[in-house]
Amino acid sequence: MTESSIKKLASTLLDAITDKDPVVQEQVCSALCSLGEVRPVETLRTCEEYLRQHDKLAHPYRAAVLRAMERVLSSRASELDKDTASTIILLASSEMTKTKDLVWDWQQAASGVLVAVGRQFISKVMEELLRKLHPGTLPHCAVLHTLASLSVANAFGVVPFLPSVLSSLLPVLGMAKHDTVRVAFCSALQRFSEGALEYLANLDRAPDPTVRKDAFATDIFSAYDVLFHQWLQSREAKLRLAVVEALGPMSHLLPSERLEEQLPKLLPGILALYKKHSETFYLSKSLGQILEAAVSVGSRTLETQLDALLAALHSQICVPVESSSPLVMSNQKEVLRCFTVLACSLPDRLLAFLLPRLDTSNERTRVGTLQVVRHVINSAGSTNTRITLMSPSPVTLKHEDCPACAPPQPADLTATPASVV
């Protein structure tokens, strides 16, 4: 088919996208995607022209066209030339921010186009998004969402831009008064931190291997100060959880001395939320990340906080697991991960905490404690830690109390951690 015939066919399909029957709309989108698989550039350019020329087209239909474009781009973005990529980026950016109101299906569809293009043309996408960050003005929530999504989709491409992004966002962080905007900021900071950590963990493959944690540490601490000391005090549960999710990866980027300075407030602050939230998975996940960060810098604060930490974590592991609740199962895994981190750092203190709880008459307490013992022995990486945890004790371990525990076997201290039961 010639370029003109592709354009005519795509235009005919686009004219049918306003059909009131949702089934027809979906068929039109599928046909556009099939056409785009064969001739991506011509199809995408036709979609771009259509949206530009039909400015009054209602947003549900605009979103449908953008979703079709995203599907084509997800597998064919590498075939775009620079001019076509630039045209699509400008269109998606305009569609995403055309209204200040939250019209999520439309804005998310435009954001998806930018993320799909950003896998191949990250510099052009980031330059366009940076133009949307104006000094002294809160950014559009969709811009924050897109920056967050790009940090996951293309961390290597986004991280070199993070200093510029953070320098634009941090001065206006205190201006965010609505929970929706604050949640968007938290999500972006979480993803920025995760992207930076992925980049730093893979410097051998990174485009700029000279990047160091110091490049982000000061800015991340400034953001941490607002999130922990102000936003975490919100009465809105959704915002509190968004803050907690962000604090986990952010803790790994804080300057070591700042993290140590904050731990006496940060750890009790997270533990206090266990009493306020019924779904505790996000709390436990973030707590595990914070504990890992604390151990990595050789924190001494953990010793003073250990009793409170162990008591809170033990109460979580003793909660009965409902198979119908995936978050409860996931929470238990994260709690066990926390115990493993503490076992590798302070095995003697952990053992002193666990042993008396094996001699209690409360079955649920014994089962939970046995679960912790088995997990930390299997997962503790240090042989010395495993020896400590497997030391002879006057308390008899009653494995029959825990159906999940295998019969006790002689310890093989030369085996890998996963093979020790």
Secondary structure, 3 states (H helix, E strand, C coil): CCHHHHHHHHHHHHHCCCCCCHHHHHHHHHHHHHHHHHCHHHHHHHHHHHHHHCCCCCHHHHHHHHHHHHHHHHHHHHHCCHHHHHHHHHHHHHHHCCCCCCCHHHHHHHHHHHHHHHCCCHHHHHHHHHHCCCCCCCCCHHHHHHHHHHHHHCHHHHHHHHHHHHHHHHHHHHHCCCHHHHHHHHHHHHHHHHHHHHHHHCCCCCCCCCCCCHHHHHHHHHHHHHHHHCHHHCCCHHHHHHHHHHHHHHHCCCCHHHHHHHHHHHHHHHHHHHHCCCCCHHHHHHHHHHHHHHHHCCCCHHHHHHHHHHHHHHHHHCCCCCCCCHHHHHHHHHHHHHHHHHHHHCHHHHHHHHHHHHCCCCHHHHHHHHHHHHHHHHHCCCHHHHHHHCCCCCCCCCHHHCCCCCCCCCCCCCCCHHHCC
